[in-house]
Amino acid sequence: MKKVDWKILLLTALAAFIGSIGQLEFKRGADILQFDIKLLLTNYHLIIAIAVYCLSTVFYVYALNKEQLSILYPIIATSYIWTLIFSKIFLKEPVGLTSWAGVFFILLGVTLIAAQAGR
């Protein structure tokens, strides 16, 4: 079994983080969404969301070229954690104990997979 490149794992984590920023911007854009072509094209939240999501995808696809999907995809699951945190901080959405328990299990799973990959 080949050794995992930690730089690729970090790049994947960055892709997850950036993708979560895209989700936040999608939500902000959706909150002011109007189905008028001029307003759609000037909805800067949606424009930022698409750009950031594209950047995240480029990073992730590059990482996929270098490492196994079964190792990288669980790291993408951390985007749920970032999205939850961003929703709480920036959108003032309520986050309950069950959601925080989910965060714990996501982190546990990613840690276990990363530890297995590092062997």
PDB file as gemmi writes it, atoms N, CA and C in Angstrom:
CRYST1    1.000    1.000    1.000  90.00  90.00  90.00 P 1                      
ATOM      1  N   MET A   1       0.852  -1.182   0.000  1.00  0.00           N  
ATOM      2  CA  MET A   1       0.000   0.000   0.000  1.00  0.00           C  
ATOM      3  C   MET A   1       0.895   1.241   0.000  1.00  0.00           C  
ATOM      4  N   LYS A   2       0.590   2.190  -0.889  1.00  0.00           N  
ATOM      5  CA  LYS A   2       1.415   3.395  -0.975  1.00  0.00           C  
ATOM      6  C   LYS A   2       1.105   4.356   0.174  1.00  0.00           C  
ATOM      7  N   LYS A   3       2.094   5.146   0.500  1.00  0.00           N  
ATOM      8  CA  LYS A   3       1.956   6.145   1.559  1.00  0.00           C  
ATOM      9  C   LYS A   3       1.075   7.298   1.061  1.00  0.00           C  
ATOM     10  N   VAL A   4       0.223   7.787   1.931  1.00  0.00           N  
ATOM     11  CA  VAL A   4      -0.680   8.889   1.590  1.00  0.00           C  
ATOM     12  C   VAL A   4       0.099  10.202   1.608  1.00  0.00           C  
ATOM     13  N   ASP A   5      -0.160  11.045   0.634  1.00  0.00           N  
ATOM     14  CA  ASP A   5       0.453  12.374   0.576  1.00  0.00           C  
ATOM     15  C   ASP A   5      -0.399  13.330   1.410  1.00  0.00           C  
ATOM     16  N   TRP A   6       0.139  13.776   2.541  1.00  0.00           N  
ATOM     17  CA  TRP A   6      -0.611  14.636   3.461  1.00  0.00           C  
ATOM     18  C   TRP A   6      -0.947  15.981   2.842  1.00  0.00           C  
ATOM     19  N   LYS A   7      -0.141  16.437   1.879  1.00  0.00           N  
ATOM     20  CA  LYS A   7      -0.463  17.702   1.198  1.00  0.00           C  
ATOM     21  C   LYS A   7      -1.762  17.563   0.401  1.00  0.00           C  
ATOM     22  N   ILE A   8      -1.976  16.388  -0.170  1.00  0.00           N  
ATOM     23  CA  ILE A   8      -3.214  16.142  -0.915  1.00  0.00           C  
ATOM     24  C   ILE A   8      -4.400  16.079   0.044  1.00  0.00           C  
ATOM     25  N   LEU A   9      -4.210  15.506   1.216  1.00  0.00           N  
ATOM     26  CA  LEU A   9      -5.287  15.479   2.208  1.00  0.00           C  
ATOM     27  C   LEU A   9      -5.632  16.896   2.663  1.00  0.00           C  
ATOM     28  N   LEU A  10      -4.612  17.708   2.871  1.00  0.00           N  
ATOM     29  CA  LEU A  10      -4.855  19.107   3.264  1.00  0.00           C  
ATOM     30  C   LEU A  10      -5.534  19.891   2.141  1.00  0.00           C  
ATOM     31  N   LEU A  11      -5.138  19.624   0.904  1.00  0.00           N  
ATOM     32  CA  LEU A  11      -5.785  20.284  -0.235  1.00  0.00           C  
ATOM     33  C   LEU A  11      -7.264  19.901  -0.296  1.00  0.00           C  
ATOM     34  N   THR A  12      -7.552  18.646  -0.008  1.00  0.00           N  
ATOM     35  CA  THR A  12      -8.942  18.183   0.008  1.00  0.00           C  
ATOM     36  C   THR A  12      -9.717  18.853   1.135  1.00  0.00           C  
ATOM     37  N   ALA A  13      -9.087  18.984   2.292  1.00  0.00           N  
ATOM     38  CA  ALA A  13      -9.731  19.685   3.410  1.00  0.00           C  
ATOM     39  C   ALA A  13      -9.992  21.145   3.042  1.00  0.00           C  
ATOM     40  N   LEU A  14      -9.054  21.757   2.336  1.00  0.00           N  
ATOM     41  CA  LEU A  14      -9.254  23.132   1.877  1.00  0.00           C  
ATOM     42  C   LEU A  14     -10.414  23.200   0.891  1.00  0.00           C  
ATOM     43  N   ALA A  15     -10.511  22.216   0.018  1.00  0.00           N  
ATOM     44  CA  ALA A  15     -11.632  22.171  -0.936  1.00  0.00           C  
ATOM     45  C   ALA A  15     -12.963  22.088  -0.187  1.00  0.00           C  
ATOM     46  N   ALA A  16     -13.008  21.292   0.881  1.00  0.00           N  
ATOM     47  CA  ALA A  16     -14.229  21.172   1.681  1.00  0.00           C  
ATOM     48  C   ALA A  16     -14.566  22.506   2.349  1.00  0.00           C  
ATOM     49  N   PHE A  17     -13.557  23.167   2.894  1.00  0.00           N  
ATOM     50  CA  PHE A  17     -13.750  24.461   3.549  1.00  0.00           C  
ATOM     51  C   PHE A  17     -14.270  25.509   2.552  1.00  0.00           C  
ATOM     52  N   ILE A  18     -13.614  25.583   1.409  1.00  0.00           N  
ATOM     53  CA  ILE A  18     -14.012  26.556   0.379  1.00  0.00           C  
ATOM     54  C   ILE A  18     -15.413  26.236  -0.142  1.00  0.00           C  
ATOM     55  N   GLY A  19     -15.704  24.951  -0.322  1.00  0.00           N  
ATOM     56  CA  GLY A  19     -17.040  24.555  -0.769  1.00  0.00           C  
ATOM     57  C   GLY A  19     -18.116  24.992   0.216  1.00  0.00           C  
ATOM     58  N   SER A  20     -17.790  24.973   1.496  1.00  0.00           N  
ATOM     59  CA  SER A  20     -18.743  25.417   2.519  1.00  0.00           C  
ATOM     60  C   SER A  20     -18.986  26.917   2.443  1.00  0.00           C  
ATOM     61  N   ILE A  21     -17.952  27.662   2.098  1.00  0.00           N  
ATOM     62  CA  ILE A  21     -18.138  29.107   1.876  1.00  0.00           C  
ATOM     63  C   ILE A  21     -19.095  29.295   0.700  1.00  0.00           C  
ATOM     64  N   GLY A  22     -18.934  28.461  -0.321  1.00  0.00           N  
ATOM     65  CA  GLY A  22     -19.862  28.503  -1.457  1.00  0.00           C  
ATOM     66  C   GLY A  22     -21.291  28.239  -1.021  1.00  0.00           C  
ATOM     67  N   GLN A  23     -21.490  27.266  -0.135  1.00  0.00           N  
ATOM     68  CA  GLN A  23     -22.834  26.979   0.362  1.00  0.00           C  
ATOM     69  C   GLN A  23     -23.431  28.172   1.110  1.00  0.00           C  
ATOM     70  N   LEU A  24     -22.607  28.808   1.931  1.00  0.00           N  
ATOM     71  CA  LEU A  24     -23.055  29.997   2.656  1.00  0.00           C  
ATOM     72  C   LEU A  24     -23.500  31.080   1.673  1.00  0.00           C  
ATOM     73  N   GLU A  25     -22.714  31.286   0.631  1.00  0.00           N  
ATOM     74  CA  GLU A  25     -23.053  32.308  -0.362  1.00  0.00           C  
ATOM     75  C   GLU A  25     -24.277  31.910  -1.189  1.00  0.00           C  
ATOM     76  N   PHE A  26     -24.446  30.613  -1.460  1.00  0.00           N  
ATOM     77  CA  PHE A  26     -25.664  30.161  -2.142  1.00  0.00           C  
ATOM     78  C   PHE A  26     -26.891  30.518  -1.307  1.00  0.00           C  
ATOM     79  N   LYS A  27     -26.809  30.286   0.000  1.00  0.00           N  
ATOM     80  CA  LYS A  27     -27.927  30.608   0.890  1.00  0.00           C  
ATOM     81  C   LYS A  27     -28.204  32.102   0.914  1.00  0.00           C  
ATOM     82  N   ARG A  28     -27.134  32.886   1.034  1.00  0.00           N  
ATOM     83  CA  ARG A  28     -27.315  34.345   1.030  1.00  0.00           C  
ATOM     84  C   ARG A  28     -27.922  34.818  -0.289  1.00  0.00           C  
ATOM     85  N   GLY A  29     -27.470  34.229  -1.380  1.00  0.00           N  
ATOM     86  CA  GLY A  29     -28.025  34.591  -2.684  1.00  0.00           C  
ATOM     87  C   GLY A  29     -29.468  34.157  -2.836  1.00  0.00           C  
ATOM     88  N   ALA A  30     -29.794  32.980  -2.297  1.00  0.00           N  
ATOM     89  CA  ALA A  30     -31.165  32.470  -2.384  1.00  0.00           C  
ATOM     90  C   ALA A  30     -32.124  33.328  -1.579  1.00  0.00           C  
ATOM     91  N   ASP A  31     -31.629  33.906  -0.483  1.00  0.00           N  
ATOM     92  CA  ASP A  31     -32.487  34.742   0.356  1.00  0.00           C  
ATOM     93  C   ASP A  31     -32.955  36.008  -0.361  1.00  0.00           C  
ATOM     94  N   ILE A  32     -32.196  36.446  -1.354  1.00  0.00           N  
ATOM     95  CA  ILE A  32     -32.578  37.660  -2.093  1.00  0.00           C  
ATOM     96  C   ILE A  32     -32.893  37.337  -3.552  1.00  0.00           C  
ATOM     97  N   LEU A  33     -33.141  36.049  -3.817  1.00  0.00           N  
ATOM     98  CA  LEU A  33     -33.358  35.585  -5.180  1.00  0.00           C  
ATOM     99  C   LEU A  33     -34.666  36.107  -5.764  1.00  0.00           C  
ATOM    100  N   GLN A  34     -34.548  36.596  -6.990  1.00  0.00           N  
ATOM    101  CA  GLN A  34     -35.707  36.971  -7.780  1.00  0.00           C  
ATOM    102  C   GLN A  34     -35.462  36.447  -9.183  1.00  0.00           C  
ATOM    103  N   PHE A  35     -36.489  35.882  -9.774  1.00  0.00           N  
ATOM    104  CA  PHE A  35     -36.323  35.260 -11.081  1.00  0.00           C  
ATOM    105  C   PHE A  35     -36.508  36.278 -12.200  1.00  0.00           C  
ATOM    106  N   ASP A  36     -35.587  37.204 -12.205  1.00  0.00           N  
ATOM    107  CA  ASP A  36     -35.490  38.224 -13.242  1.00  0.00           C  
ATOM    108  C   ASP A  36     -34.048  38.141 -13.725  1.00  0.00           C  
ATOM    109  N   ILE A  37     -33.841  38.021 -15.010  1.00  0.00           N  
ATOM    110  CA  ILE A  37     -32.502  37.755 -15.541  1.00  0.00           C  
ATOM    111  C   ILE A  37     -31.487  38.812 -15.107  1.00  0.00           C  
ATOM    112  N   LYS A  38     -31.879  40.088 -15.109  1.00  0.00           N  
ATOM    113  CA  LYS A  38     -30.949  41.147 -14.700  1.00  0.00           C  
ATOM    114  C   LYS A  38     -30.587  41.005 -13.216  1.00  0.00           C  
ATOM    115  N   LEU A  39     -31.585  40.733 -12.392  1.00  0.00           N  
ATOM    116  CA  LEU A  39     -31.333  40.575 -10.965  1.00  0.00           C  
ATOM    117  C   LEU A  39     -30.531  39.305 -10.673  1.00  0.00           C  
ATOM    118  N   LEU A  40     -30.772  38.250 -11.448  1.00  0.00           N  
ATOM    119  CA  LEU A  40     -29.987  37.024 -11.296  1.00  0.00           C  
ATOM    120  C   LEU A  40     -28.514  37.275 -11.610  1.00  0.00           C  
ATOM    121  N   LEU A  41     -28.270  38.001 -12.679  1.00  0.00           N  
ATOM    122  CA  LEU A  41     -26.892  38.263 -13.111  1.00  0.00           C  
ATOM    123  C   LEU A  41     -26.161  39.254 -12.209  1.00  0.00           C  
ATOM    124  N   THR A  42     -26.906  39.972 -11.379  1.00  0.00           N  
ATOM    125  CA  THR A  42     -26.270  40.923 -10.462  1.00  0.00           C  
ATOM    126  C   THR A  42     -26.349  40.468  -9.001  1.00  0.00           C  
ATOM    127  N   ASN A  43     -26.793  39.261  -8.787  1.00  0.00           N  
ATOM    128  CA  ASN A  43     -26.853  38.698  -7.433  1.00  0.00           C  
ATOM    129  C   ASN A  43     -25.436  38.248  -7.085  1.00  0.00           C  
ATOM    130  N   TYR A  44     -24.675  39.142  -6.468  1.00  0.00           N  
ATOM    131  CA  TYR A  44     -23.258  38.871  -6.246  1.00  0.00           C  
ATOM    132  C   TYR A  44     -23.021  37.693  -5.311  1.00  0.00           C  
ATOM    133  N   HIS A  45     -23.961  37.398  -4.444  1.00  0.00           N  
ATOM    134  CA  HIS A  45     -23.807  36.216  -3.586  1.00  0.00           C  
ATOM    135  C   HIS A  45     -23.797  34.942  -4.430  1.00  0.00           C  
ATOM    136  N   LEU A  46     -24.688  34.867  -5.411  1.00  0.00           N  
ATOM    137  CA  LEU A  46     -24.709  33.690  -6.282  1.00  0.00           C  
ATOM    138  C   LEU A  46     -23.462  33.621  -7.150  1.00  0.00           C  
ATOM    139  N   ILE A  47     -22.997  34.765  -7.615  1.00  0.00           N  
ATOM    140  CA  ILE A  47     -21.788  34.804  -8.434  1.00  0.00           C  
ATOM    141  C   ILE A  47     -20.580  34.333  -7.626  1.00  0.00           C  
ATOM    142  N   ILE A  48     -20.463  34.831  -6.401  1.00  0.00           N  
ATOM    143  CA  ILE A  48     -19.372  34.400  -5.514  1.00  0.00           C  
ATOM    144  C   ILE A  48     -19.497  32.901  -5.225  1.00  0.00           C  
ATOM    145  N   ALA A  49     -20.705  32.450  -4.957  1.00  0.00           N  
ATOM    146  CA  ALA A  49     -20.927  31.031  -4.650  1.00  0.00           C  
ATOM    147  C   ALA A  49     -20.463  30.142  -5.793  1.00  0.00           C  
ATOM    148  N   ILE A  50     -20.825  30.487  -6.993  1.00  0.00           N  
ATOM    149  CA  ILE A  50     -20.443  29.685  -8.162  1.00  0.00           C  
ATOM    150  C   ILE A  50     -18.930  29.696  -8.349  1.00  0.00           C  
ATOM    151  N   ALA A  51     -18.316  30.861  -8.216  1.00  0.00           N  
ATOM    152  CA  ALA A  51     -16.856  30.970  -8.380  1.00  0.00           C  
ATOM    153  C   ALA A  51     -16.123  30.160  -7.328  1.00  0.00           C  
ATOM    154  N   VAL A  52     -16.545  30.291  -6.082  1.00  0.00           N  
ATOM    155  CA  VAL A  52     -15.892  29.587  -4.980  1.00  0.00           C  
ATOM    156  C   VAL A  52     -16.109  28.078  -5.109  1.00  0.00           C  
ATOM    157  N   TYR A  53     -17.307  27.690  -5.493  1.00  0.00           N  
ATOM    158  CA  TYR A  53     -17.602  26.277  -5.675  1.00  0.00           C  
ATOM    159  C   TYR A  53     -16.757  25.688  -6.804  1.00  0.00           C  
ATOM    160  N   CYS A  54     -16.573  26.448  -7.864  1.00  0.00           N  
ATOM    161  CA  CYS A  54     -15.717  26.001  -8.972  1.00  0.00           C  
ATOM    162  C   CYS A  54     -14.272  25.816  -8.497  1.00  0.00           C  
ATOM    163  N   LEU A  55     -13.762  26.753  -7.728  1.00  0.00           N  
ATOM    164  CA  LEU A  55     -12.407  26.642  -7.193  1.00  0.00           C  
ATOM    165  C   LEU A  55     -12.288  25.400  -6.313  1.00  0.00           C  
ATOM    166  N   SER A  56     -13.264  25.178  -5.468  1.00  0.00           N  
ATOM    167  CA  SER A  56     -13.283  23.999  -4.613  1.00  0.00           C  
ATOM    168  C   SER A  56     -13.246  22.725  -5.458  1.00  0.00           C  
ATOM    169  N   THR A  57     -14.013  22.702  -6.508  1.00  0.00           N  
ATOM    170  CA  THR A  57     -14.067  21.532  -7.387  1.00  0.00           C  
ATOM    171  C   THR A  57     -12.735  21.293  -8.087  1.00  0.00           C  
ATOM    172  N   VAL A  58     -12.082  22.355  -8.527  1.00  0.00           N  
ATOM    173  CA  VAL A  58     -10.770  22.219  -9.169  1.00  0.00           C  
ATOM    174  C   VAL A  58      -9.774  21.601  -8.189  1.00  0.00           C  
ATOM    175  N   PHE A  59      -9.741  22.093  -6.960  1.00  0.00           N  
ATOM    176  CA  PHE A  59      -8.843  21.531  -5.944  1.00  0.00           C  
ATOM    177  C   PHE A  59      -9.141  20.056  -5.711  1.00  0.00           C  
ATOM    178  N   TYR A  60     -10.425  19.731  -5.607  1.00  0.00           N  
ATOM    179  CA  TYR A  60     -10.819  18.356  -5.316  1.00  0.00           C  
ATOM    180  C   TYR A  60     -10.486  17.414  -6.470  1.00  0.00           C  
ATOM    181  N   VAL A  61     -10.751  17.832  -7.679  1.00  0.00           N  
ATOM    182  CA  VAL A  61     -10.448  16.989  -8.836  1.00  0.00           C  
ATOM    183  C   VAL A  61      -8.941  16.770  -8.952  1.00  0.00           C  
ATOM    184  N   TYR A  62      -8.157  17.816  -8.686  1.00  0.00           N  
ATOM    185  CA  TYR A  62      -6.708  17.657  -8.685  1.00  0.00           C  
ATOM    186  C   TYR A  62      -6.291  16.618  -7.638  1.00  0.00           C  
ATOM    187  N   ALA A  63      -6.862  16.713  -6.451  1.00  0.00           N  
ATOM    188  CA  ALA A  63      -6.549  15.758  -5.385  1.00  0.00           C  
ATOM    189  C   ALA A  63      -6.941  14.339  -5.788  1.00  0.00           C  
ATOM    190  N   LEU A  64      -8.092  14.198  -6.438  1.00  0.00           N  
ATOM    191  CA  LEU A  64      -8.535  12.879  -6.893  1.00  0.00           C  
ATOM    192  C   LEU A  64      -7.554  12.260  -7.887  1.00  0.00           C  
ATOM    193  N   ASN A  65      -6.888  13.104  -8.641  1.00  0.00           N  
ATOM    194  CA  ASN A  65      -5.888  12.626  -9.587  1.00  0.00           C  
ATOM    195  C   ASN A  65      -4.686  12.028  -8.868  1.00  0.00           C  
ATOM    196  N   LYS A  66      -4.471  12.418  -7.630  1.00  0.00           N  
ATOM    197  CA  LYS A  66      -3.281  12.011  -6.877  1.00  0.00           C  
ATOM    198  C   LYS A  66      -3.545  10.958  -5.808  1.00  0.00           C  
ATOM    199  N   GLU A  67      -4.806  10.805  -5.398  1.00  0.00           N  
ATOM    200  CA  GLU A  67      -5.088   9.944  -4.244  1.00  0.00           C  
ATOM    201  C   GLU A  67      -6.385   9.184  -4.450  1.00  0.00           C  
ATOM    202  N   GLN A  68      -6.630   8.208  -3.594  1.00  0.00           N  
ATOM    203  CA  GLN A  68      -7.814   7.358  -3.681  1.00  0.00           C  
ATOM    204  C   GLN A  68      -9.084   8.093  -3.259  1.00  0.00           C  
ATOM    205  N   LEU A  69     -10.150   7.845  -3.993  1.00  0.00           N  
ATOM    206  CA  LEU A  69     -11.456   8.411  -3.667  1.00  0.00           C  
ATOM    207  C   LEU A  69     -11.903   7.992  -2.268  1.00  0.00           C  
ATOM    208  N   SER A  70     -11.666   6.740  -1.911  1.00  0.00           N  
ATOM    209  CA  SER A  70     -12.115   6.228  -0.615  1.00  0.00           C  
ATOM    210  C   SER A  70     -11.431   6.921   0.563  1.00  0.00           C  
ATOM    211  N   ILE A  71     -10.307   7.536   0.319  1.00  0.00           N  
ATOM    212  CA  ILE A  71      -9.615   8.302   1.362  1.00  0.00           C  
ATOM    213  C   ILE A  71     -10.054   9.764   1.336  1.00  0.00           C  
ATOM    214  N   LEU A  72     -10.209  10.320   0.151  1.00  0.00           N  
ATOM    215  CA  LEU A  72     -10.506  11.752   0.029  1.00  0.00           C  
ATOM    216  C   LEU A  72     -11.960  12.106   0.306  1.00  0.00           C  
ATOM    217  N   TYR A  73     -12.882  11.262  -0.130  1.00  0.00           N  
ATOM    218  CA  TYR A  73     -14.285  11.647  -0.013  1.00  0.00           C  
ATOM    219  C   TYR A  73     -14.728  11.848   1.438  1.00  0.00           C  
ATOM    220  N   PRO A  74     -14.283  11.026   2.376  1.00  0.00           N  
ATOM    221  CA  PRO A  74     -14.660  11.314   3.770  1.00  0.00           C  
ATOM    222  C   PRO A  74     -14.168  12.680   4.251  1.00  0.00           C  
ATOM    223  N   ILE A  75     -13.062  13.145   3.721  1.00  0.00           N  
ATOM    224  CA  ILE A  75     -12.572  14.481   4.100  1.00  0.00           C  
ATOM    225  C   ILE A  75     -13.538  15.546   3.599  1.00  0.00           C  
ATOM    226  N   ILE A  76     -14.133  15.309   2.448  1.00  0.00           N  
ATOM    227  CA  ILE A  76     -15.134  16.235   1.914  1.00  0.00           C  
ATOM    228  C   ILE A  76     -16.322  16.325   2.876  1.00  0.00           C  
ATOM    229  N   ALA A  77     -16.567  15.267   3.646  1.00  0.00           N  
ATOM    230  CA  ALA A  77     -17.659  15.288   4.635  1.00  0.00           C  
ATOM    231  C   ALA A  77     -17.465  16.384   5.672  1.00  0.00           C  
ATOM    232  N   THR A  78     -16.229  16.845   5.851  1.00  0.00           N  
ATOM    233  CA  THR A  78     -16.018  17.936   6.810  1.00  0.00           C  
ATOM    234  C   THR A  78     -16.698  19.224   6.350  1.00  0.00           C  
ATOM    235  N   SER A  79     -17.085  19.269   5.090  1.00  0.00           N  
ATOM    236  CA  SER A  79     -17.813  20.456   4.621  1.00  0.00           C  
ATOM    237  C   SER A  79     -19.117  20.624   5.398  1.00  0.00           C  
ATOM    238  N   TYR A  80     -19.714  19.526   5.841  1.00  0.00           N  
ATOM    239  CA  TYR A  80     -20.921  19.622   6.670  1.00  0.00           C  
ATOM    240  C   TYR A  80     -20.623  20.358   7.970  1.00  0.00           C  
ATOM    241  N   ILE A  81     -19.458  20.107   8.530  1.00  0.00           N  
ATOM    242  CA  ILE A  81     -19.069  20.761   9.780  1.00  0.00           C  
ATOM    243  C   ILE A  81     -18.907  22.253   9.551  1.00  0.00           C  
ATOM    244  N   TRP A  82     -18.150  22.612   8.523  1.00  0.00           N  
ATOM    245  CA  TRP A  82     -17.934  24.035   8.226  1.00  0.00           C  
ATOM    246  C   TRP A  82     -19.250  24.739   7.927  1.00  0.00           C  
ATOM    247  N   THR A  83     -20.102  24.077   7.158  1.00  0.00           N  
ATOM    248  CA  THR A  83     -21.389  24.684   6.807  1.00  0.00           C  
ATOM    249  C   THR A  83     -22.233  24.911   8.056  1.00  0.00           C  
ATOM    250  N   LEU A  84     -22.224  23.957   8.974  1.00  0.00           N  
ATOM    251  CA  LEU A  84     -22.954  24.118  10.225  1.00  0.00           C  
ATOM    252  C   LEU A  84     -22.411  25.304  11.022  1.00  0.00           C  
ATOM    253  N   ILE A  85     -21.097  25.390  11.127  1.00  0.00           N  
ATOM    254  CA  ILE A  85     -20.476  26.497  11.868  1.00  0.00           C  
ATOM    255  C   ILE A  85     -20.787  27.834  11.198  1.00  0.00           C  
ATOM    256  N   PHE A  86     -20.640  27.902   9.886  1.00  0.00           N  
ATOM    257  CA  PHE A  86     -20.930  29.149   9.164  1.00  0.00           C  
ATOM    258  C   PHE A  86     -22.399  29.538   9.311  1.00  0.00           C  
ATOM    259  N   SER A  87     -23.292  28.545   9.262  1.00  0.00           N  
ATOM    260  CA  SER A  87     -24.728  28.823   9.415  1.00  0.00           C  
ATOM    261  C   SER A  87     -25.021  29.418  10.787  1.00  0.00           C  
ATOM    262  N   LYS A  88     -24.380  28.869  11.788  1.00  0.00           N  
ATOM    263  CA  LYS A  88     -24.576  29.363  13.161  1.00  0.00           C  
ATOM    264  C   LYS A  88     -24.035  30.776  13.318  1.00  0.00           C  
ATOM    265  N   ILE A  89     -22.809  31.011  12.831  1.00  0.00           N  
ATOM    266  CA  ILE A  89     -22.151  32.302  13.030  1.00  0.00           C  
ATOM    267  C   ILE A  89     -22.724  33.393  12.133  1.00  0.00           C  
ATOM    268  N   PHE A  90     -22.801  33.122  10.847  1.00  0.00           N  
ATOM    269  CA  PHE A  90     -23.151  34.177   9.894  1.00  0.00           C  
ATOM    270  C   PHE A  90     -24.639  34.309   9.615  1.00  0.00           C  
ATOM    271  N   LEU A  91     -25.378  33.201   9.713  1.00  0.00           N  
ATOM    272  CA  LEU A  91     -26.814  33.255   9.427  1.00  0.00           C  
ATOM    273  C   LEU A  91     -27.661  33.206  10.696  1.00  0.00           C  
ATOM    274  N   LYS A  92     -26.978  33.048  11.841  1.00  0.00           N  
ATOM    275  CA  LYS A  92     -27.651  32.995  13.149  1.00  0.00           C  
ATOM    276  C   LYS A  92     -28.682  31.871  13.214  1.00  0.00           C  
ATOM    277  N   GLU A  93     -28.410  30.769  12.520  1.00  0.00           N  
ATOM    278  CA  GLU A  93     -29.308  29.627  12.561  1.00  0.00           C  
ATOM    279  C   GLU A  93     -29.086  28.845  13.859  1.00  0.00           C  
ATOM    280  N   PRO A  94     -30.162  28.308  14.429  1.00  0.00           N  
ATOM    281  CA  PRO A  94     -29.990  27.510  15.647  1.00  0.00           C  
ATOM    282  C   PRO A  94     -29.342  26.167  15.312  1.00  0.00           C  
ATOM    283  N   VAL A  95     -28.438  25.729  16.176  1.00  0.00           N  
ATOM    284  CA  VAL A  95     -27.781  24.441  16.006  1.00  0.00           C  
ATOM    285  C   VAL A  95     -27.919  23.679  17.317  1.00  0.00           C  
ATOM    286  N   GLY A  96     -28.583  22.536  17.240  1.00  0.00           N  
ATOM    287  CA  GLY A  96     -28.860  21.766  18.447  1.00  0.00           C  
ATOM    288  C   GLY A  96     -27.778  20.759  18.798  1.00  0.00           C  
ATOM    289  N   LEU A  97     -27.968  20.141  19.922  1.00  0.00           N  
ATOM    290  CA  LEU A  97     -27.031  19.148  20.438  1.00  0.00           C  
ATOM    291  C   LEU A  97     -26.882  17.966  19.470  1.00  0.00           C  
ATOM    292  N   THR A  98     -27.957  17.572  18.842  1.00  0.00           N  
ATOM    293  CA  THR A  98     -27.898  16.462  17.894  1.00  0.00           C  
ATOM    294  C   THR A  98     -26.961  16.788  16.731  1.00  0.00           C  
ATOM    295  N   SER A  99     -26.999  18.010  16.258  1.00  0.00           N  
ATOM    296  CA  SER A  99     -26.098  18.422  15.178  1.00  0.00           C  
ATOM    297  C   SER A  99     -24.642  18.384  15.625  1.00  0.00           C  
ATOM    298  N   TRP A 100     -24.391  18.834  16.857  1.00  0.00           N  
ATOM    299  CA  TRP A 100     -23.018  18.799  17.372  1.00  0.00           C  
ATOM    300  C   TRP A 100     -22.546  17.361  17.560  1.00  0.00           C  
ATOM    301  N   ALA A 101     -23.453  16.474  17.943  1.00  0.00           N  
ATOM    302  CA  ALA A 101     -23.105  15.051  18.040  1.00  0.00           C  
ATOM    303  C   ALA A 101     -22.736  14.517  16.658  1.00  0.00           C  
ATOM    304  N   GLY A 102     -23.474  14.939  15.644  1.00  0.00           N  
ATOM    305  CA  GLY A 102     -23.152  14.554  14.270  1.00  0.00           C  
ATOM    306  C   GLY A 102     -21.769  15.027  13.862  1.00  0.00           C  
ATOM    307  N   VAL A 103     -21.419  16.248  14.257  1.00  0.00           N  
ATOM    308  CA  VAL A 103     -20.078  16.789  13.983  1.00  0.00           C  
ATOM    309  C   VAL A 103     -19.020  15.891  14.611  1.00  0.00           C  
ATOM    310  N   PHE A 104     -19.253  15.478  15.852  1.00  0.00           N  
ATOM    311  CA  PHE A 104     -18.308  14.594  16.535  1.00  0.00           C  
ATOM    312  C   PHE A 104     -18.099  13.307  15.738  1.00  0.00           C  
ATOM    313  N   PHE A 105     -19.191  12.695  15.278  1.00  0.00           N  
ATOM    314  CA  PHE A 105     -19.072  11.435  14.556  1.00  0.00           C  
ATOM    315  C   PHE A 105     -18.425  11.606  13.176  1.00  0.00           C  
ATOM    316  N   ILE A 106     -18.683  12.716  12.531  1.00  0.00           N  
ATOM    317  CA  ILE A 106     -17.996  12.995  11.268  1.00  0.00           C  
ATOM    318  C   ILE A 106     -16.490  13.098  11.510  1.00  0.00           C  
ATOM    319  N   LEU A 107     -16.110  13.866  12.523  1.00  0.00           N  
ATOM    320  CA  LEU A 107     -14.683  14.002  12.843  1.00  0.00           C  
ATOM    321  C   LEU A 107     -14.061  12.671  13.224  1.00  0.00           C  
ATOM    322  N   LEU A 108     -14.782  11.879  13.985  1.00  0.00           N  
ATOM    323  CA  LEU A 108     -14.284  10.558  14.366  1.00  0.00           C  
ATOM    324  C   LEU A 108     -14.065   9.688  13.126  1.00  0.00           C  
ATOM    325  N   GLY A 109     -15.032   9.680  12.238  1.00  0.00           N  
ATOM    326  CA  GLY A 109     -14.918   8.883  11.014  1.00  0.00           C  
ATOM    327  C   GLY A 109     -13.764   9.317  10.134  1.00  0.00           C  
ATOM    328  N   VAL A 110     -13.632  10.625   9.933  1.00  0.00           N  
ATOM    329  CA  VAL A 110     -12.537  11.145   9.111  1.00  0.00           C  
ATOM    330  C   VAL A 110     -11.191  10.803   9.751  1.00  0.00           C  
ATOM    331  N   THR A 111     -11.109  10.933  11.064  1.00  0.00           N  
ATOM    332  CA  THR A 111      -9.870  10.609  11.776  1.00  0.00           C  
ATOM    333  C   THR A 111      -9.510   9.135  11.613  1.00  0.00           C  
ATOM    334  N   LEU A 112     -10.489   8.264  11.759  1.00  0.00           N  
ATOM    335  CA  LEU A 112     -10.236   6.828  11.611  1.00  0.00           C  
ATOM    336  C   LEU A 112      -9.774   6.478  10.198  1.00  0.00           C  
ATOM    337  N   ILE A 113     -10.406   7.068   9.206  1.00  0.00           N  
ATOM    338  CA  ILE A 113     -10.021   6.794   7.820  1.00  0.00           C  
ATOM    339  C   ILE A 113      -8.630   7.349   7.530  1.00  0.00           C  
ATOM    340  N   ALA A 114      -8.347   8.545   8.023  1.00  0.00           N  
ATOM    341  CA  ALA A 114      -7.018   9.132   7.816  1.00  0.00           C  
ATOM    342  C   ALA A 114      -5.936   8.301   8.509  1.00  0.00           C  
ATOM    343  N   ALA A 115      -6.241   7.798   9.706  1.00  0.00           N  
ATOM    344  CA  ALA A 115      -5.276   6.959  10.428  1.00  0.00           C  
ATOM    345  C   ALA A 115      -5.017   5.665   9.665  1.00  0.00           C  
ATOM    346  N   GLN A 116      -6.049   5.083   9.132  1.00  0.00           N  
ATOM    347  CA  GLN A 116      -5.913   3.858   8.325  1.00  0.00           C  
ATOM    348  C   GLN A 116      -5.097   4.126   7.077  1.00  0.00           C  
ATOM    349  N   ALA A 117      -5.328   5.262   6.446  1.00  0.00           N  
ATOM    350  CA  ALA A 117      -4.614   5.607   5.213  1.00  0.00           C  
ATOM    351  C   ALA A 117      -3.141   5.882   5.497  1.00  0.00           C  
ATOM    352  N   GLY A 118      -2.849   6.374   6.680  1.00  0.00           N  
ATOM    353  CA  GLY A 118      -1.465   6.727   7.023  1.00  0.00           C  
ATOM    354  C   GLY A 118      -0.570   5.532   7.308  1.00  0.00           C  
ATOM    355  N   ARG A 119      -1.151   4.351   7.413  1.00  0.00           N  
ATOM    356  CA  ARG A 119      -0.359   3.145   7.728  1.00  0.00           C  
ATOM    357  C   ARG A 119       0.360   2.614   6.519  1.00  0.00           C  
TER     358      ARG A 119                                                      
END                                                                             
